[in-house]
Amino acid sequence: MAAARPAARSSILRLINASQHTACPCHGCRSAAHGAGGLVHQLRKFATPVETVQKEYAFEVAAANLRFGDGVTAEVGMDLKNMKARKVGVFTDPNVAKLLPMKMAIESLESQSDLPYEVYDRVVAEPTEASWRDAIKWAREHDFSHFLAVGGGSVMDTAKAANLFTVYKDSDLMDFINAPIGKGLPIGEKLRPIICVPTTAGTGSETTGTAILDITSRSFKTGIANRALKPTLGIIDTYNTDSCPTAVHISAGLDVLFHSLESYTAIPYTERTPRPANPINRPAYQGSNPVADIFSMWALKQTVQYLPRVAKNRDDTEAKRQMLLAAAFAGIGFGNAGVHLCHGMSYPISGLNKAGPKYKHPGYVTDSPIIPHGVSVALTGPAVFRFTSPSSPDRHREALSVFLGTTSSDPTISRIPDADVGAHLYEAIARFLDGLGVPRGLKAVGYTKDDVPMLVKGTLPQRRVLDLAPGVGDVVGEDGHELLTGILEGSLEY
């Protein structure tokens, strides 16, 4: 006989609350309970009190101010002047430094009188502890009043970290890295204003308080997630993804796809525990909620419609515009709801690649091994949503209808038994990824079954996202080891 599945948190809480009643709740025992009430209360004073776990009861919505339009990068100089910037730290990477978005940004800064700036162009793709420390050291030496990031998620996240540690100039990197990897300290000080100009349609970092890096000493990724990191303004310029290679468009778009799917299917915010004792401790990743749902589902629909068009024709202007909007919308969705298993497992998948398979994804301009972030997230996608489907069949049915180009009320969708929705969604996601040329599972990037324990070990510390995973985060006493092993083994090939 199979081992019994651990009881859900909701069931445990109901039992705890029931055990705290001072009398039997049935009608026949009410009168007897009144007579014995005093004795019951006296006896309870000597018993070990049962602590009830307080569930979350509220959610917050936070996102950067956004500006969308053709050529709006040209306004950043005026924006910083309006903000009364004293000195601007400009962050980019060696590739973007040579391209039109950076040229437009510099011209805009130089169009303003008395607006000094310094440029840091050493941001690396998939930032590491070492690269963040270098950027932080540089920023601390200049004491910038404002920050400007022009680039993809790596650039924006590095600039956010530089901003944080310019204010907290005596703090160590690990003070704010998410627990349990770092201390996960709250951010109480007001950070400097930062404007983010994305040059890829993917991370949504221009809207969120999240910054991700590769902890090379432990071969996985994590980061800092706090609303204080949220940009002051996100500039979404439709010209700025024109220079992206097709491979970058696809990987970035996959990040949008799974930001949307994961945030829409995360555990409800009312199931997250424990409730924070102080609202300053309420995490940025809160669980699915009615506001995030709207943004996540819209972004999912746009991505399924337009990402294949960009992959087929990188000059499809309408498709690129819609993907930029989808990235921002998904950023608002996951920035307030959170992501879960695909992202949690992607961190060791990409981190361990450098010393392990050494896979280098075609189309990326780098001499180092790289599984791009969006690809590393997608590799487990089919297996993840087959696993999470029983937690909320209706939400997974809704996602399935998007991939099939219909609605959940379509009889071909609505008549699928709840128990079969996950299998159908598995196939739909796999077909979609096939159409984009995504490697067909972990074996296709060099991992084997023997690597699964190592990948599980690298995933388990990602509590920030695992705690939002249906079937893991909402099950008492379940650390996820056995479940993650099954999902990763199911992701070796499809």
C-alpha positions in Angstrom: 0.0 0.0 0.0 1.3 3.5 -0.9 2.3 5.8 2.0 -0.4 8.2 3.0 0.1 11.8 1.7 0.7 14.3 4.5 -2.4 16.2 5.5 -3.0 19.6 4.0 -2.4 22.6 6.2 -6.1 23.6 6.0 -7.1 20.2 7.5 -4.5 20.4 10.3 -5.7 23.9 11.2 -9.3 22.8 11.3 -8.4 20.0 13.7 -6.4 22.3 15.9 -9.2 24.8 16.1 -11.8 22.1 16.8 -9.6 20.8 19.7 -9.7 24.2 21.4 -13.5 24.2 21.9 -14.2 23.9 25.7 -17.2 21.7 25.2 -18.5 19.0 22.8 -20.2 20.8 19.9 -23.1 18.4 19.5 -26.6 19.6 20.7 -27.0 16.7 23.1 -24.0 17.6 25.2 -24.5 21.4 25.4 -26.3 21.4 28.8 -23.8 19.0 30.4 -21.0 21.2 29.2 -22.4 24.3 30.9 -22.4 22.5 34.3 -18.8 21.2 33.8 -17.5 24.4 32.2 -15.6 25.7 35.3 -13.8 22.3 35.7 -12.9 22.2 32.1 -11.4 25.7 32.2 -9.4 24.8 35.4 -8.0 21.6 33.8 -7.1 23.5 30.6 -4.9 25.8 32.7 -2.6 22.9 33.4 -2.5 21.6 29.8 0.1 22.6 27.2 -1.7 25.3 25.2 -2.2 24.6 21.5 -0.8 27.4 19.3 -3.0 28.0 16.2 -1.1 28.9 13.1 -2.2 32.3 11.9 -2.9 32.3 8.1 -2.4 35.4 6.0 -5.5 37.5 5.7 -4.3 40.4 3.4 -2.3 41.0 0.3 -0.6 44.2 -1.0 -0.2 45.4 -4.6 3.0 47.2 -5.5 4.5 47.9 -8.9 6.7 50.6 -10.5 5.3 53.4 -12.4 5.5 52.4 -16.1 5.7 54.4 -19.3 5.2 52.7 -22.7 5.8 54.1 -26.1 8.0 54.4 -29.2 11.3 56.1 -28.4 10.5 57.0 -24.7 14.1 56.3 -23.7 14.8 59.8 -25.0 12.9 61.2 -21.9 15.1 59.7 -19.2 17.3 62.7 -19.0 14.3 64.9 -18.3 13.0 62.4 -15.8 16.2 62.5 -13.8 16.4 66.2 -14.0 12.8 66.4 -12.7 13.8 64.2 -9.9 16.6 66.7 -9.0 19.4 64.1 -9.6 22.8 65.2 -8.3 24.8 62.4 -9.9 23.5 59.4 -11.9 25.0 55.9 -11.9 24.2 54.3 -15.3 24.3 50.5 -15.5 24.6 48.4 -18.6 26.4 45.4 -20.1 29.2 45.3 -22.7 26.8 44.3 -25.5 24.0 46.8 -24.8 26.7 49.5 -24.3 27.2 49.4 -28.1 23.5 49.4 -29.1 20.8 52.0 -29.8 19.1 51.9 -26.3 22.2 52.9 -24.5 23.0 55.5 -27.2 19.6 57.0 -26.7 19.9 57.0 -23.0 23.3 58.8 -23.0 22.1 61.4 -25.5 19.1 62.1 -23.3 21.4 62.5 -20.2 23.7 64.8 -22.1 20.8 66.9 -23.4 20.3 68.2 -19.8 22.5 70.8 -18.3 24.4 70.0 -15.1 23.5 66.3 -14.9 26.7 64.4 -14.2 26.7 60.7 -14.7 29.1 57.7 -14.6 28.7 54.5 -16.6 29.3 50.9 -15.3 29.3 48.6 -18.4 30.7 45.5 -16.7 27.4 43.8 -15.8 27.6 40.1 -16.8 24.8 37.9 -18.1 23.5 35.7 -15.2 25.1 37.8 -12.4 27.2 36.2 -9.7 28.2 37.1 -6.2 31.5 38.3 -7.6 29.9 40.5 -10.3 27.5 42.0 -7.8 30.2 42.8 -5.3 32.2 44.5 -8.1 29.2 46.7 -9.1 28.4 47.5 -5.4 32.0 48.5 -4.7 31.9 50.8 -7.8 28.6 52.4 -6.8 29.7 53.0 -3.2 32.8 54.8 -4.4 30.7 57.3 -6.4 27.8 58.0 -3.9 25.1 58.4 -6.6 21.9 60.1 -5.9 20.0 58.3 -8.6 20.4 55.2 -10.7 19.6 54.3 -14.4 19.6 50.7 -15.7 19.6 50.1 -19.4 19.6 46.4 -20.3 18.0 43.0 -19.6 17.2 41.5 -16.2 20.8 41.0 -15.3 21.5 44.7 -15.7 18.4 45.9 -13.8 18.9 43.4 -11.0 22.6 44.5 -10.6 21.6 48.1 -10.5 19.0 47.4 -7.8 21.6 45.7 -5.7 24.1 48.6 -6.2 21.3 51.0 -5.1 20.5 48.9 -2.0 24.2 48.7 -0.9 24.9 52.3 -1.6 22.3 53.1 1.1 23.4 50.2 3.3 27.1 50.9 2.8 28.3 48.9 5.8 26.2 45.8 5.1 27.3 42.6 3.6 25.7 41.0 0.5 24.3 38.1 2.5 22.5 40.4 5.0 19.6 40.8 2.5 19.8 37.6 0.4 16.7 35.6 0.9 16.6 33.2 3.9 17.7 30.5 4.5 20.6 31.2 2.2 21.2 34.7 3.5 19.8 36.5 6.5 16.8 38.0 4.6 16.8 41.2 6.7 14.0 43.7 6.2 14.8 46.9 4.3 13.8 49.9 6.4 15.8 52.7 4.8 14.5 54.5 1.7 16.6 53.7 -1.3 17.7 56.1 -4.1 15.4 56.6 -7.1 16.1 54.2 -9.9 14.8 54.2 -13.5 14.9 50.8 -15.4 14.9 50.6 -19.2 14.4 47.0 -20.3 16.0 45.9 -23.6 14.4 42.4 -23.5 10.8 41.4 -23.2 11.1 38.9 -20.4 12.1 39.4 -16.8 9.6 42.1 -15.9 12.3 43.4 -13.5 11.3 47.0 -14.4 8.1 46.4 -12.3 9.3 44.4 -9.4 11.3 44.5 -6.2 13.2 41.3 -7.1 16.9 40.9 -8.0 18.4 37.5 -8.8 22.0 36.3 -8.8 24.0 33.1 -9.1 25.5 32.0 -5.8 28.5 30.2 -7.4 29.8 28.9 -4.1 26.6 26.8 -3.8 25.9 26.3 -7.5 22.4 27.7 -7.6 20.6 31.0 -7.9 18.7 33.1 -5.4 18.3 36.8 -4.7 16.6 39.6 -2.8 12.9 40.1 -3.0 11.6 43.2 -1.3 9.3 46.0 -2.3 12.0 48.6 -1.4 13.9 47.5 -4.5 11.0 48.4 -6.8 12.1 50.9 -9.5 10.8 54.4 -9.4 9.9 54.2 -13.1 10.0 51.6 -15.8 10.6 52.9 -19.3 9.1 50.4 -21.8 10.4 51.6 -25.2 9.2 49.6 -28.2 12.4 50.3 -30.0 14.6 48.7 -27.4 14.2 45.0 -28.3 14.9 45.5 -32.0 18.5 44.5 -31.6 17.8 41.2 -29.7 18.8 38.0 -31.4 16.0 35.5 -31.9 17.3 33.2 -29.2 17.2 36.0 -26.7 13.6 36.9 -27.7 12.6 33.3 -27.2 14.3 32.8 -23.8 13.0 36.1 -22.5 9.5 35.2 -23.7 9.6 31.8 -21.9 10.3 33.7 -18.7 7.1 35.7 -19.3 5.2 32.5 -20.0 6.2 30.8 -16.8 5.9 34.0 -14.7 2.3 34.0 -15.8 1.6 30.3 -15.3 3.3 30.0 -11.9 1.8 33.2 -10.4 -1.7 32.2 -11.5 -1.4 28.7 -10.0 0.5 29.6 -6.8 -1.2 28.8 -3.5 -3.9 31.4 -2.6 -2.6 34.3 -0.4 -5.0 33.2 2.3 -3.2 29.8 2.6 0.3 31.3 3.2 1.6 31.0 6.7 2.6 32.5 9.0 0.8 35.8 9.0 3.4 38.5 9.5 3.4 40.2 13.0 4.3 43.5 11.3 3.2 44.5 7.8 6.8 45.5 7.0 7.6 41.8 7.0 4.8 40.8 4.5 6.8 39.3 1.6 6.6 40.5 -1.9 5.7 37.0 -3.0 2.3 36.5 -1.4 0.5 33.8 -3.3 -2.2 34.1 -6.0 -4.7 37.0 -5.4 -7.4 38.6 -7.4 -5.3 41.5 -8.7 -2.3 39.5 -9.7 -4.6 37.0 -11.4 -5.8 39.6 -13.9 -2.3 40.6 -14.9 -0.9 37.0 -15.0 -3.7 35.6 -17.2 -3.6 38.6 -19.6 0.2 38.1 -20.0 -0.2 34.4 -20.5 -2.7 34.9 -23.4 -0.5 37.5 -25.0 2.6 35.3 -24.8 0.9 32.2 -26.3 -0.3 34.4 -29.1 2.7 36.5 -29.9 5.9 34.7 -28.8 5.7 32.2 -31.7 5.3 35.2 -34.1 8.5 36.8 -32.7 10.3 33.4 -33.0 9.3 33.1 -36.6 10.0 36.7 -37.5 12.1 38.9 -35.2 11.0 42.0 -37.3 7.4 41.5 -36.4 6.9 44.9 -34.7 3.4 44.3 -33.4 4.4 41.0 -31.8 7.5 42.6 -30.1 5.3 45.4 -28.8 2.8 43.0 -27.3 5.6 40.9 -25.7 7.0 44.0 -24.0 3.6 44.7 -22.5 3.2 41.0 -21.6 6.5 41.1 -19.8 5.5 44.1 -17.7 2.1 42.7 -17.0 3.6 39.3 -15.9 6.0 41.3 -13.7 3.1 42.9 -11.9 1.5 39.5 -11.6 4.4 37.5 -10.2 5.8 40.5 -8.4 2.8 40.4 -6.1 1.9 36.7 -6.2 5.2 35.0 -6.7 6.5 32.1 -8.7 7.0 28.5 -7.6 8.4 25.2 -8.9 9.7 26.0 -12.4 11.7 28.9 -11.1 12.8 27.1 -8.0 14.3 24.3 -10.0 15.7 26.5 -12.7 18.2 28.0 -10.3 20.3 24.8 -9.8 19.7 23.8 -13.4 21.5 26.9 -14.7 23.9 27.2 -11.8 25.2 23.6 -11.9 25.6 23.8 -15.6 28.9 25.8 -15.3 30.7 22.9 -13.7 28.5 20.1 -14.9 27.1 19.6 -18.5 28.6 23.0 -19.7 25.8 23.4 -22.1 26.0 26.6 -24.3 22.7 27.6 -25.7 22.8 28.5 -29.5 22.4 32.2 -30.3 23.9 33.6 -27.1 27.0 35.8 -27.4 29.2 34.4 -24.7 32.2 32.2 -24.3 30.9 30.6 -21.1 28.5 27.7 -20.7 24.9 29.1 -20.4 21.4 27.7 -20.1 19.5 31.0 -20.4 17.1 31.7 -17.6 13.9 31.3 -19.6 15.1 28.0 -21.1 16.1 26.7 -17.6 12.6 27.5 -16.4 10.9 25.9 -19.3 12.7 22.5 -19.1 10.5 21.4 -16.2 7.4 23.2 -17.3 5.3 20.3 -18.6 6.0 18.0 -15.6 5.5 20.9 -13.0 1.9 21.7 -14.2 1.0 18.0 -14.4 2.0 17.8 -10.8 0.2 21.0 -9.6 -3.0 20.5 -11.5 -4.9 18.6 -8.7 -4.5 21.6 -6.5 -6.8 23.8 -8.6 -8.2 21.9 -11.7 -10.2 24.9 -12.8 -7.2 27.3 -12.9 -5.2 24.7 -14.8 -8.1 24.1 -17.1 -8.2 27.8 -17.8 -4.5 27.7 -18.7 -5.1 24.7 -20.9 -7.8 26.6 -22.8 -5.3 29.5 -23.5 -2.8 27.0 -25.1 -5.6 25.5 -27.2 -6.9 28.9 -28.3 -10.3 28.5 -26.8 -12.1 29.1 -23.5 -12.6 27.0 -20.4 -16.3 26.9 -21.2 -15.7 25.1 -24.5 -17.1 21.6 -24.1 -13.9 20.1 -25.3 -12.2 21.7 -22.2 -15.0 21.7 -19.6 -15.7 18.0 -20.0 -12.2 16.9 -19.2 -12.3 15.2 -15.8 -10.4 17.0 -13.1 -8.0 14.1 -12.8 -7.0 14.4 -16.4 -6.5 18.1 -16.7 -2.8 17.9 -15.8 -2.0 15.3 -18.5 -3.7 17.5 -21.1 -1.8 20.6 -19.9 1.5 18.7 -20.0 1.0 17.9 -23.7 -0.1 21.4 -24.5 2.9 23.0 -22.9 5.2 20.5 -24.5 3.8 21.2 -28.0 4.2 24.9 -27.4 7.8 24.5 -26.3 8.5 22.3 -29.3 7.3 25.0 -31.6 9.9 27.4 -30.2 12.8 24.9 -30.5 13.3 24.6 -26.7 15.5 21.6 -25.8 13.3 18.6 -25.0 14.0 18.2 -21.3 17.0 18.0 -19.0 18.8 15.3 -21.1 18.9 17.6 -24.1 21.1 20.0 -22.1 23.4 17.3 -20.8 21.8 16.3 -17.4 21.2 12.6 -16.6 19.2 10.8 -13.9 22.3 10.6 -11.8 22.3 14.4 -11.6 18.7 14.5 -10.1 19.8 14.3 -6.4 22.2 17.2 -7.0 19.4 19.3 -8.6 17.0 18.5 -5.8 19.6 19.6 -3.3 20.1 22.9 -5.1 16.3 23.4 -5.2 15.4 22.7 -1.5 16.9 26.0 -0.2 14.6 28.0 -2.4 12.0 28.3 0.3 10.9 31.7 -0.9 9.3 30.1 -4.0 8.8 26.5 -2.8 6.5 27.7 0.0 4.1 29.0 -2.7 4.1 25.7 -4.6 0.8 23.8 -4.6 1.3 20.3 -3.2 4.5 21.4 -1.5 4.1 24.7 0.2 0.6 24.0 1.5 1.4 20.5 2.9 2.4 20.3 6.5 5.7 18.5 7.2 6.6 18.2 3.5 10.0 19.6 2.5 9.5 18.6 -1.1 12.5 16.2 -1.5 10.5 13.2 -2.8 8.2 15.3 -4.8 11.0 17.4 -6.5 12.8 14.1 -7.3 9.7 12.9 -9.2 9.2 16.2 -11.1 12.9 16.4 -12.1 12.9 12.7 -13.2 9.8 13.4 -15.2 11.6 16.4 -16.8 14.5 14.5 -18.2 12.8 14.1 -21.5 9.3 14.6 -23.0 
